[in-house]
Amino acid sequence: MTNNNDLLYQIALTLTPHIGDVHTKTLVHFYGSAEAVFKARKKELEQLDGIGTIRASSIKSFQDYSTAESEIKFIEKYKIQPLFIADKAYPQRLLNCYDSPALLYYRGTADLNHSKILSVVGTRNNSIYGKNCTEAIIEALSTQSILIVSGLALGIDSIAHKAALKNDLSTVGVLAHGLDTIYPPQNKSLAKQMVDEGGLLTEFRSTTNPDKQNFPRRNRIVAGICDGLLIVESSQKGGSLITAELANGYNKDVFAIPGKTTDTKSEGCNQLIKQNKAMLVSGASDIVEMLNWVPKEKPAGKKQRSLFVELSDEEKKITSILELGDAISVDELYLRSGLSNSKMAAALLQLELQHIVECLPGKLYRML
């Protein structure tokens, strides 16, 4: 857990003029902590690659700790989780992106290091076709237990978040402003629900407005935090194309829903596919296959049993009972089989080892 002293210097680094995310990573990697950076000698700082005299002077002359202290109070008041690049809870996929944020602010319950993460972006002025495609794909992906990430914008972003919640999937919105506000304001109720059933993530401290230059920075998090990026409807100059370019630069799989050649809302997607910058997908199964999210096959009971010469008499009694229906308690198996406790326990153990039956919570058994 980050203590307030560590956090004070971490925030201070993000406030220091001329020190960006890449510089912060260089400094923290060399000195081990943000505090050690501020306590380093100026001459030593100047000699580090990419730092030099101007940045070293900026670090040594930094005095705005009061702003960092105010941010810590805001974090504590609203139970925000700060995530510094050295923290285990920091989204590990982002560490592979050279320009990933040094510090993130997070409100939510979703695991940002979920085993399966799909980012979904698209136009703010979606068509019915785009809405239907987004909802259908996310509904079909609900069996995968994935995390859906988007930018909480109007249009496809909002549709993706809502579809995830409707299908009991966690969803995280990446913001282009601080956590003291929600933009667009139409999504306030959606954002509130997401805090409880997903989360809100940003690199911007409180009081930061949703200014135009913040959105491309937001987009790099959306592109970098996922395993794959899905584009649903985008014009030729849409912000989604920027996200796609970033994702390609991070070696992420990029997918696009094709549209009519005469539809301006699909020009961007069609262009990405044409230029081999995105893979054409028509449904969730394409995404699952390309990301290798195909669930591992369970050992099939009947097929597995055929590999053995024969089962013992005790094992045959148990499997004949279990083949008749759903999971059965060990007590009911005992009564139906007429076996002694020791023989039944031995037979069940052998059947489990052979992947023919499985034991469920509550001492229930069923066929695989």
DORO-277300 format. One line per 5 residues: number of its first residue (from 1); their letters; for each residue x, y, z negated of C-alpha. Coordinates in steps of 0.5 Angstrom, whole numbers, plus 500, padded with zeros to 3 digits. Layout:
NUM> a> X/Y/Z | ... .
***
This chain:
1> mtnnn> 500/500/500 | 503/507/502 | 504/511/496 | 502/519/496 | 510/521/496 .
6> dllyq> 511/516/502 | 505/519/506 | 507/526/504 | 513/525/508 | 510/521/514 .
11> ialtl> 504/527/515 | 510/532/515 | 514/529/520 | 507/529/525 | 507/536/523 .
16> tphig> 514/538/524 | 515/542/531 | 519/539/537 | 518/532/533 | 514/527/537 .
21> dvhtk> 512/520/536 | 518/517/540 | 523/521/536 | 519/519/529 | 520/512/531 .
26> tlvhf> 528/513/532 | 528/517/526 | 525/512/522 | 528/506/525 | 535/509/523 .
31> ygsae> 533/512/516 | 528/507/514 | 523/512/511 | 520/518/513 | 523/521/506 .
36> avfka> 530/519/508 | 529/523/515 | 528/530/511 | 533/528/506 | 538/527/511 .
41> rkkel> 544/531/513 | 543/536/519 | 550/534/522 | 548/527/522 | 541/528/525 .
46> eqldg> 544/532/530 | 548/526/532 | 542/521/533 | 540/520/541 | 534/524/543 .
51> igtir> 535/529/537 | 540/534/537 | 541/541/534 | 534/544/535 | 530/538/533 .
56> assik> 535/537/527 | 534/544/525 | 526/543/525 | 527/538/521 | 531/541/516 .
61> sfqdy> 527/548/516 | 520/544/515 | 516/547/509 | 509/546/511 | 508/541/505 .
66> staes> 502/544/503 | 498/542/509 | 500/535/508 | 498/535/501 | 491/538/504 .
71> eikfi> 491/532/508 | 492/527/503 | 486/530/499 | 482/529/505 | 484/522/506 .
76> ekyki> 483/520/498 | 476/523/498 | 473/520/504 | 477/513/503 | 481/514/510 .
81> qplfi> 486/509/511 | 493/512/514 | 497/507/518 | 504/509/519 | 508/505/524 .
86> adkay> 512/501/519 | 505/498/516 | 503/491/517 | 496/494/518 | 498/498/524 .
91> pqrll> 496/495/530 | 501/491/532 | 500/491/540 | 501/499/540 | 508/498/537 .
96> ncyds> 509/495/544 | 507/502/547 | 513/506/547 | 509/513/546 | 504/510/541 .
101> pally> 502/514/535 | 507/514/529 | 501/515/524 | 494/513/525 | 488/515/521 .
106> yrgta> 482/509/520 | 476/509/517 | 472/502/518 | 472/495/516 | 475/491/523 .
111> dlnhs> 481/488/523 | 485/492/528 | 490/486/529 | 484/482/531 | 486/476/535 .
116> kilsv> 482/478/541 | 481/485/543 | 477/488/549 | 477/496/551 | 471/498/555 .
121> vgtrn> 471/505/558 | 467/508/564 | 464/514/566 | 460/519/562 | 454/519/567 .
126> nsiyg> 453/512/568 | 448/509/573 | 443/503/571 | 447/498/574 | 453/500/570 .
131> kncte> 449/500/564 | 446/493/565 | 453/490/567 | 456/493/561 | 451/490/556 .
136> aiiea> 451/483/560 | 458/482/559 | 459/484/552 | 453/480/550 | 456/474/554 .
141> lstqs> 462/475/550 | 459/475/543 | 461/468/543 | 468/469/543 | 468/473/537 .
146> ilivs> 472/479/540 | 473/486/538 | 470/492/542 | 474/498/543 | 472/504/546 .
151> glalg> 472/512/546 | 465/514/543 | 464/518/549 | 457/519/552 | 456/514/558 .
156> idsia> 459/507/558 | 463/508/552 | 457/509/548 | 453/503/551 | 459/499/550 .
161> hkaal> 459/500/542 | 452/499/542 | 452/493/546 | 457/490/541 | 453/492/535 .
166> kndls> 447/489/538 | 451/482/539 | 454/482/532 | 461/484/535 | 465/489/531 .
171> tvgvl> 467/495/535 | 472/501/534 | 471/508/537 | 478/512/538 | 477/519/537 .
176> ahgld> 480/525/540 | 479/529/534 | 480/529/526 | 475/524/522 | 472/530/519 .
181> tiypp> 467/531/525 | 464/527/531 | 464/529/538 | 460/528/541 | 455/530/536 .
186> qnksl> 449/526/539 | 453/520/537 | 453/521/529 | 449/516/527 | 452/511/532 .
191> akqmv> 459/513/529 | 456/512/522 | 454/505/523 | 461/503/526 | 464/505/520 .
196> deggl> 460/500/517 | 461/495/522 | 467/496/526 | 471/503/525 | 473/510/527 .
201> ltefr> 481/511/529 | 485/517/531 | 492/520/531 | 489/527/529 | 489/530/522 .
206> sttnp> 482/533/519 | 480/540/522 | 483/538/529 | 478/540/534 | 476/535/541 .
211> dkqnf> 480/540/545 | 481/538/552 | 489/536/552 | 487/531/546 | 483/526/550 .
216> prrnr> 489/523/555 | 492/522/548 | 486/518/545 | 486/514/552 | 493/511/551 .
221> ivagi> 491/508/544 | 485/505/548 | 489/502/553 | 495/500/548 | 491/497/542 .
226> cdgll> 487/491/547 | 489/485/550 | 485/487/556 | 482/494/559 | 475/493/563 .
231> ivess> 473/499/567 | 465/500/568 | 464/506/573 | 469/511/575 | 469/517/580 .
236> qkggs> 476/518/583 | 478/523/578 | 475/520/572 | 479/519/565 | 478/512/566 .
241> litae> 483/512/571 | 488/515/567 | 486/510/562 | 487/504/567 | 494/507/569 .
246> langy> 496/507/562 | 494/500/561 | 498/498/567 | 504/501/564 | 503/498/558 .
251> nkdvf> 503/491/562 | 496/490/560 | 491/486/564 | 486/491/567 | 479/489/570 .
256> aipgk> 474/493/574 | 467/492/576 | 466/493/583 | 460/497/586 | 458/500/593 .
261> ttdtk> 463/503/597 | 458/509/598 | 457/510/591 | 461/515/588 | 460/513/581 .
266> segcn> 464/506/583 | 469/510/587 | 475/509/582 | 473/502/580 | 473/500/588 .
271> qlikq> 480/504/589 | 483/500/583 | 481/494/586 | 484/496/593 | 490/498/590 .
276> nkaml> 491/492/586 | 491/496/579 | 485/492/577 | 482/485/577 | 475/484/580 .
281> vsgas> 470/481/575 | 463/480/576 | 462/477/569 | 465/475/562 | 467/469/564 .
286> divem> 472/472/569 | 475/476/563 | 475/470/559 | 479/466/564 | 484/471/566 .
291> lnwvp> 486/473/558 | 486/465/557 | 481/466/551 | 478/459/553 | 476/456/547 .
296> kekpa> 480/450/545 | 476/444/547 | 474/440/540 | 476/432/541 | 470/429/543 .
301> gkkqr> 467/423/539 | 465/418/544 | 471/419/548 | 476/419/543 | 473/413/540 .
306> slfve> 474/409/547 | 481/410/546 | 481/405/540 | 480/398/541 | 475/398/536 .
311> lsdee> 472/401/529 | 472/397/523 | 465/394/520 | 465/400/515 | 467/405/520 .
316> kkits> 461/403/525 | 456/403/520 | 458/410/518 | 458/413/525 | 452/409/527 .
321> ilelg> 448/413/522 | 452/420/524 | 450/419/531 | 442/419/529 | 442/427/527 .
326> daisv> 445/433/524 | 450/433/518 | 449/428/513 | 451/429/505 | 456/424/503 .
331> delyl> 451/422/498 | 446/420/503 | 451/416/507 | 453/412/501 | 445/410/500 .
336> rsgls> 444/409/508 | 451/405/509 | 450/401/503 | 458/401/502 | 462/402/496 .
341> nskma> 465/409/494 | 472/406/495 | 470/403/502 | 466/409/504 | 472/414/502 .
346> aallq> 477/410/506 | 473/409/512 | 471/417/512 | 478/418/512 | 480/414/517 .
351> lelqh> 475/417/522 | 477/424/520 | 484/422/522 | 482/419/528 | 478/426/530 .
356> ivecl> 471/422/530 | 468/425/524 | 469/432/521 | 468/434/514 | 464/441/513 .
361> pgkly> 463/445/507 | 459/442/501 | 461/435/503 | 457/434/509 | 459/430/515 .
366> rml> 458/430/522 | 460/427/529 | 465/431/533 .
***
